Amino acid sequence: MARFVVELRYLDPDRRTEVRPQHLVYVRDLAARGSVVSAGPWADGTGSLTIYDTATEDHVRRLVADDPYTVAGVVELVSLREWTPVVHREL
């Protein structure tokens, strides 16, 4: 498995509020299955960061494409990069 860091930008704040419950169910399910390590919005509300643990970049792209936020046009992909963590602290 590999780690990928995805940054999304919010495009429609009102639509985001409407779709947020479905998005949270989706991301929490991915976390329960081990595909999402951590996720959350930027403090300024402009977007979010998610760390995925998946086999391939294509798999991450499919997960992002299936996210209710993406389906509803709430977000756009800013960046997707493979990441190699060296230091980790339990939260």
Rosetta silent file (secondary structure, phi, psi, omega in degrees, C-alpha in Angstrom):
SEQUENCE: MARFVVELRYLDPDRRTEVRPQHLVYVRDLAARGSVVSAGPWADGTGSLTIYDTATEDHVRRLVADDPYTVAGVVELVSLREWTPVVHREL
SCORE:     score description
SCORE:     0.000 S_00000001
   1 L     0.000  155.190  179.357    0.000    0.000    0.000 S_00000001
   2 E  -129.891  157.338  177.006    1.026    3.593   -0.555 S_00000001
   3 E  -100.909  138.045  177.669    0.021    6.882    1.009 S_00000001
   4 E  -130.737  137.938  177.912   -1.440    9.675   -1.086 S_00000001
   5 E  -108.496  127.066 -178.034   -2.223   13.224   -0.006 S_00000001
   6 E  -120.346  128.494  173.954   -5.158   14.905   -1.742 S_00000001
   7 E  -110.620  129.574  177.685   -6.020   18.589   -1.524 S_00000001
   8 E  -117.149  149.469  175.714   -9.474   19.701   -2.616 S_00000001
   9 E  -113.037  133.968  177.331  -10.832   23.237   -3.061 S_00000001
  10 E   -77.974  133.140 -178.870  -14.452   24.045   -2.230 S_00000001
  11 L  -104.439  -30.504 -173.265  -16.312   25.629   -5.140 S_00000001
  12 L  -138.381   94.008 -176.117  -19.846   26.028   -3.776 S_00000001
  13 H   -59.352  -37.887 -179.482  -20.212   26.651   -0.009 S_00000001
  14 H   -67.336  -44.546  178.212  -24.022   26.423   -0.040 S_00000001
  15 H   -65.880  -34.656  177.976  -24.046   23.123   -1.923 S_00000001
  16 H   -57.842  -44.828  179.558  -21.273   21.862    0.372 S_00000001
  17 H   -59.720  -40.482 -179.889  -23.567   22.331    3.374 S_00000001
  18 H   -66.528  -40.281 -171.977  -26.305   20.327    1.630 S_00000001
  19 H   -90.637  -13.145 -173.830  -24.026   17.454    0.585 S_00000001
  20 H   -52.593  -43.880  179.824  -21.856   17.318    3.734 S_00000001
  21 H   -57.569  -42.653  179.080  -23.848   14.548    5.502 S_00000001
  22 H   -67.699  -39.432  178.355  -23.432   12.177    2.525 S_00000001
  23 H   -61.017  -45.320 -178.663  -19.758   13.135    2.179 S_00000001
  24 H   -63.772  -40.680  176.579  -19.087   12.365    5.854 S_00000001
  25 H   -59.821  -44.772 -178.932  -20.761    8.943    5.593 S_00000001
  26 H   -61.754  -50.778 -176.854  -18.626    8.201    2.526 S_00000001
  27 H   -67.947  -39.331  178.520  -15.315    9.293    4.077 S_00000001
  28 H   -65.021  -35.480  176.157  -16.018    7.585    7.405 S_00000001
  29 H   -65.834  -42.195  176.753  -16.777    4.351    5.535 S_00000001
  30 H   -62.108  -38.830  178.160  -13.459    4.648    3.669 S_00000001
  31 H   -65.468  -41.938  179.585  -11.698    5.211    7.006 S_00000001
  32 H   -63.976  -30.201  179.039  -13.392    2.158    8.537 S_00000001
  33 L   -88.283   -3.436  176.366  -12.175    0.085    5.562 S_00000001
  34 L    91.630    2.996 -178.994   -8.629    1.444    5.917 S_00000001
  35 L   -84.444  -25.098  177.083   -8.515    3.555    2.750 S_00000001
  36 E  -112.448  127.966  179.146   -8.569    6.931    4.536 S_00000001
  37 E   -89.667  -43.960 -177.984   -5.975    7.651    7.208 S_00000001
  38 E  -159.520  148.903 -179.858   -7.035   11.195    8.077 S_00000001
  39 E  -157.121  147.702  175.197   -9.270   13.877    6.583 S_00000001
  40 E   175.026  163.437 -177.415  -10.521   17.335    7.374 S_00000001
  41 E   -81.410  156.869  170.453  -11.131   20.875    6.137 S_00000001
  42 L   -65.949  148.129 -178.783   -8.688   23.766    6.136 S_00000001
  43 L   -59.460  -28.957 -178.872   -9.303   26.117    9.078 S_00000001
  44 L   -85.885    1.048  175.423  -10.178   28.929    6.662 S_00000001
  45 L    75.135   15.171 -177.205  -12.934   26.844    5.031 S_00000001
  46 L   -90.006  -13.345 -177.756  -11.494   26.997    1.510 S_00000001
  47 E   176.335 -159.086 -175.747  -10.934   23.274    1.053 S_00000001
  48 E  -150.492  167.912  176.328   -9.686   20.084    2.643 S_00000001
  49 E  -129.841  134.688  176.961   -6.849   17.595    2.932 S_00000001
  50 E  -133.421  137.292  175.579   -7.233   13.820    2.930 S_00000001
  51 E  -107.885  120.763 -179.600   -4.563   11.159    3.373 S_00000001
  52 E  -104.774  149.944  173.265   -5.368    7.900    1.605 S_00000001
  53 E  -123.411   95.420 -176.552   -3.766    4.480    2.070 S_00000001
  54 E  -139.595  173.605 -176.473   -4.372    2.601   -1.180 S_00000001
  55 L   -76.348  -36.868 -173.025   -2.535    0.486   -3.709 S_00000001
  56 L  -142.282  159.993  174.689   -2.447    2.915   -6.629 S_00000001
  57 H   -63.757  -37.368  177.975   -2.983    6.518   -7.645 S_00000001
  58 H   -58.926  -38.799  178.344   -5.752    5.352   -9.983 S_00000001
  59 H   -64.310  -43.111  177.162   -7.593    3.900   -7.008 S_00000001
  60 H   -60.275  -45.038 -179.938   -7.348    7.211   -5.140 S_00000001
  61 H   -60.166  -38.118  176.536   -8.653    9.051   -8.204 S_00000001
  62 H   -66.482  -41.448  178.642  -11.650    6.695   -8.340 S_00000001
  63 H   -62.645  -42.542  178.327  -12.342    7.237   -4.632 S_00000001
  64 H   -65.214  -41.737 -179.901  -12.207   11.017   -5.095 S_00000001
  65 H   -63.383  -31.865 -178.972  -14.432   10.786   -8.191 S_00000001
  66 H   -86.466   -8.147  179.653  -17.035    8.772   -6.232 S_00000001
  67 L   -63.342  133.549  177.906  -17.072   11.191   -3.269 S_00000001
  68 H   -53.046  -32.301  176.145  -20.477   12.915   -2.994 S_00000001
  69 H   -61.659  -43.027 -179.777  -18.669   16.264   -2.939 S_00000001
  70 H   -69.509  -46.113 -178.961  -17.146   15.552   -6.356 S_00000001
  71 H   -57.402  -38.896 -177.529  -20.349   14.103   -7.781 S_00000001
  72 L   -86.214    0.617  179.447  -22.286   17.226   -6.681 S_00000001
  73 L    73.906   24.649 -178.665  -19.692   19.646   -8.045 S_00000001
  74 L   -80.187  -28.799 -173.092  -18.767   20.940   -4.585 S_00000001
  75 E  -131.382  162.413  167.099  -14.990   20.494   -4.990 S_00000001
  76 E  -130.434  148.405  179.926  -12.169   20.480   -7.478 S_00000001
  77 E   -75.502  123.082  177.606   -8.940   18.545   -7.168 S_00000001
  78 E   -91.982  -48.575  179.423   -6.008   20.853   -6.391 S_00000001
  79 E  -155.609  152.610  175.203   -3.307   18.227   -5.954 S_00000001
  80 E  -142.439  118.278 -177.831   -2.760   14.507   -5.535 S_00000001
  81 E  -137.605  142.355  171.973    0.703   13.316   -4.544 S_00000001
  82 E   -72.925  141.920 -173.297    2.195   10.110   -3.256 S_00000001
  83 E  -132.031  138.643  177.552    3.640   10.706    0.202 S_00000001
  84 L  -114.796   97.581  178.850    6.218    8.810    2.229 S_00000001
  85 L   -69.257  139.354  179.424    5.726    9.457    5.952 S_00000001
  86 L  -112.787  -38.282  179.994    8.901    9.192    7.997 S_00000001
  87 L  -120.751  135.138 -179.858    7.754   10.367   11.418 S_00000001
  88 L  -139.419  135.665  176.285    4.347    9.600   12.911 S_00000001
  89 L  -122.047  131.573  176.683    2.801   10.479   16.246 S_00000001
  90 L   -65.874  137.266  178.046   -0.411    8.892   17.449 S_00000001
  91 L   -93.956    0.000    0.000   -3.182   11.436   17.991 S_00000001
